[in-house]
Amino acid sequence: QVQLVESGGGLVQAGGSLRLSCAASGIDFSAFPLAWYRQDPGKRTLVAQISSAGSTNYATFVEGRFTISRDNAKNTVYLQMNSLKPEDTAVYYCNVVTTGYWGRGTQVTVSS
């Protein structure tokens, strides 16, 4: 059974940082692209994606502030979030791209 468990969310002041982690079991991460999404009103929005080879792409609203990375040995994907803004407040989810596997999410709240 595949499980993805996000952690690292919390409450932070604007300008602060958080590091999200998503650890997987039951699946070999190394073969798949991985992504972080966030739940915006009415839709789930792609934040960042990393290929199996390590190339990355970002939504324009986080570029230069967030960094996605992966550790295949630990079956874990990370999202380093710097210079956080109140509008970054959301539940963040990890996703194994091309599959239907999602974590349950972790809440990020940025106060002004």
C-alpha positions as CSV (number, residue, x, y, z in Angstrom):
1,Q,0.0,0.0,0.0
2,V,1.4,3.4,-1.0
3,Q,1.5,6.1,1.6
4,L,2.7,9.7,1.3
5,V,3.1,11.6,4.5
6,E,3.8,15.3,4.5
7,S,5.2,17.2,7.5
8,G,6.9,20.5,8.3
9,G,3.9,22.8,8.0
10,G,3.0,25.3,10.6
11,L,2.5,29.0,11.5
12,V,5.2,31.5,10.5
13,Q,5.4,35.2,10.2
14,A,5.7,36.9,6.8
15,G,9.3,36.7,5.6
16,G,10.0,33.5,7.4
17,S,10.8,30.0,6.2
18,L,9.5,26.5,6.4
19,R,10.7,23.2,5.0
20,L,8.1,20.7,4.0
21,S,8.9,17.0,3.7
22,C,7.0,14.2,2.1
23,A,8.0,10.7,2.9
24,A,6.8,7.7,0.9
25,S,6.3,4.1,1.6
26,G,5.2,1.3,-0.7
27,I,6.6,3.0,-3.9
28,D,10.0,3.6,-5.3
29,F,10.1,7.4,-5.7
30,S,13.2,7.4,-7.9
31,A,11.3,6.3,-11.0
32,F,8.8,9.2,-10.9
33,P,8.6,12.9,-11.2
34,L,7.4,14.5,-8.0
35,A,5.4,17.6,-7.3
36,W,4.1,19.9,-4.6
37,Y,0.7,21.4,-5.0
38,R,-1.3,23.8,-2.8
39,Q,-5.1,24.0,-2.3
40,D,-6.3,27.4,-3.5
41,P,-10.0,28.2,-3.3
42,G,-11.7,25.8,-5.7
43,K,-8.6,24.3,-7.2
44,R,-5.3,22.5,-6.5
45,T,-2.4,24.6,-7.9
46,L,1.0,23.3,-8.9
47,V,3.8,24.9,-6.9
48,A,6.9,23.0,-8.0
49,Q,7.9,19.8,-9.8
50,I,11.1,17.8,-10.0
51,S,11.9,15.2,-12.6
52,S,13.4,11.8,-11.8
53,A,16.7,13.3,-13.1
54,G,16.4,16.3,-10.8
55,S,15.4,19.1,-13.2
56,T,12.9,21.5,-11.6
57,N,10.2,23.9,-12.6
58,Y,8.2,26.3,-10.5
59,A,5.1,28.3,-10.5
60,T,5.8,32.0,-11.2
61,F,4.4,33.0,-7.9
62,V,7.1,31.0,-6.0
63,E,10.1,31.2,-8.3
64,G,13.1,32.5,-6.5
65,R,11.6,31.8,-3.1
66,F,10.9,28.1,-3.0
67,T,13.2,25.2,-3.8
68,I,12.1,21.6,-4.5
69,S,14.5,18.8,-4.0
70,R,14.5,15.0,-3.6
71,D,16.4,12.3,-1.8
72,N,15.7,9.0,-3.5
73,A,17.6,7.1,-0.9
74,K,15.2,8.3,1.7
75,N,12.2,8.2,-0.6
76,T,11.5,11.8,0.3
77,V,10.8,15.0,-1.5
78,Y,11.2,18.4,0.1
79,L,10.0,22.0,-0.4
80,Q,12.1,24.7,1.1
81,M,10.0,27.8,1.4
82,N,11.7,31.1,2.0
83,S,10.4,34.7,2.1
84,L,6.9,33.5,2.9
85,K,4.0,35.7,2.2
86,P,0.5,35.7,3.7
87,E,-0.8,34.6,0.3
88,D,1.2,31.4,0.5
89,T,-1.2,30.3,3.2
90,A,-2.7,27.0,2.1
91,V,-2.7,23.2,2.6
92,Y,0.3,21.8,0.7
93,Y,0.2,18.3,-0.9
94,C,2.9,16.1,-2.4
95,N,2.1,14.1,-5.5
96,V,3.8,11.3,-7.4
97,V,3.3,12.6,-10.9
98,T,1.6,10.3,-13.5
99,T,0.1,8.3,-10.6
100,G,-2.9,8.9,-8.5
101,Y,-0.9,9.1,-5.3
102,W,-1.3,12.1,-3.0
103,G,-0.5,12.8,0.6
104,R,-3.0,14.1,3.0
105,G,-1.5,17.6,3.1
106,T,0.2,19.9,5.6
107,Q,-1.1,23.3,6.6
108,V,1.0,26.3,6.1
109,T,-0.1,29.6,7.6
110,V,1.7,32.8,7.1
111,S,0.8,35.7,9.3
112,S,1.3,39.3,8.3
